[in-house]
Amino acid sequence: HGKEAVELFSKSGLPQDKLRDIWNMSDDPVDNKLSKMEFVIAMHLIVCVSKKNLPIPKGLPASLQGLKSAQEQGAPTGPPQP
């Protein structure tokens, strides 16, 4: 999902250096493409920076790390399904 993500992220209006920092923070382990969860994390950070004028964190916040870890271990990360 690398190329498609880059195209979408570029529409945010953020400078390339900020998008690169967000990508690097989200793409862990580094494989130069984003899993679904990595994409969600990157989009969340892009919205926080571009729409809410928050600074880019120095590292992935613990809450997002926990969400990613839970998803990788197979725990449900969305609302309960009926």
C-alpha positions as CSV (number, residue, x, y, z in Angstrom):
1,H,0.0,0.0,0.0
2,G,3.0,2.3,-0.4
3,K,2.3,4.1,-3.6
4,E,-1.4,4.7,-2.9
5,A,-0.6,5.9,0.6
6,V,2.0,8.4,-0.6
7,E,-0.5,9.8,-3.1
8,L,-3.2,10.2,-0.5
9,F,-0.9,11.6,2.2
10,S,0.4,14.2,-0.3
11,K,-3.1,15.6,-0.6
12,S,-2.9,16.7,3.1
13,G,-0.9,19.8,2.3
14,L,1.8,18.9,4.8
15,P,5.4,19.4,3.6
16,Q,7.3,16.3,2.4
17,D,9.6,16.3,5.4
18,K,6.7,16.1,7.9
19,L,5.1,13.3,5.8
20,R,8.4,11.4,5.8
21,D,8.7,11.7,9.6
22,I,5.1,10.4,10.0
23,W,5.7,7.6,7.5
24,N,8.9,6.6,9.3
25,M,7.2,6.6,12.7
26,S,4.3,4.5,11.4
27,D,6.2,2.0,9.2
28,D,7.6,-0.3,11.9
29,P,9.0,-2.8,11.2
30,V,10.4,-0.9,8.2
31,D,9.3,-2.5,4.9
32,N,8.5,0.7,3.0
33,K,4.8,-0.1,2.8
34,L,2.1,0.3,5.3
35,S,-0.1,-2.4,6.8
36,K,-3.7,-1.4,7.4
37,M,-2.9,-0.5,11.0
38,E,0.2,1.4,10.0
39,F,-1.9,3.3,7.5
40,V,-4.5,4.1,10.1
41,I,-1.8,5.4,12.5
42,A,-0.2,7.5,9.8
43,M,-3.6,9.0,8.8
44,H,-4.4,9.8,12.4
45,L,-1.1,11.6,12.8
46,I,-1.5,13.5,9.6
47,V,-5.0,14.7,10.7
48,C,-3.6,15.7,14.1
49,V,-0.8,17.7,12.5
50,S,-2.7,19.2,9.5
51,K,-6.1,19.8,10.9
52,K,-5.6,20.2,14.7
53,N,-2.2,22.0,14.4
54,L,-0.5,19.6,16.8
55,P,3.2,19.1,16.6
56,I,4.6,15.8,15.2
57,P,5.5,13.6,18.2
58,K,9.2,12.7,18.6
59,G,8.1,9.0,18.6
60,L,4.9,7.0,18.2
61,P,2.7,7.8,21.2
62,A,2.2,5.0,23.7
63,S,-1.6,4.9,22.9
64,L,-0.8,4.2,19.2
65,Q,1.9,1.7,20.1
66,G,-0.6,-0.1,22.2
67,L,-3.2,-0.1,19.5
68,K,-0.7,-1.5,17.0
69,S,0.6,-4.2,19.5
70,A,-3.0,-5.3,20.2
71,Q,-3.8,-5.6,16.5
72,E,-0.6,-7.6,15.8
73,Q,-1.5,-10.0,18.6
74,G,-4.9,-10.6,17.1
75,A,-6.9,-8.6,19.7
76,P,-10.0,-6.8,18.3
77,T,-9.3,-3.1,17.8
78,G,-12.7,-1.9,16.6
79,P,-16.1,-1.7,18.1
80,P,-17.7,-5.1,19.0
81,Q,-19.5,-6.8,16.1
82,P,-23.1,-7.8,16.6
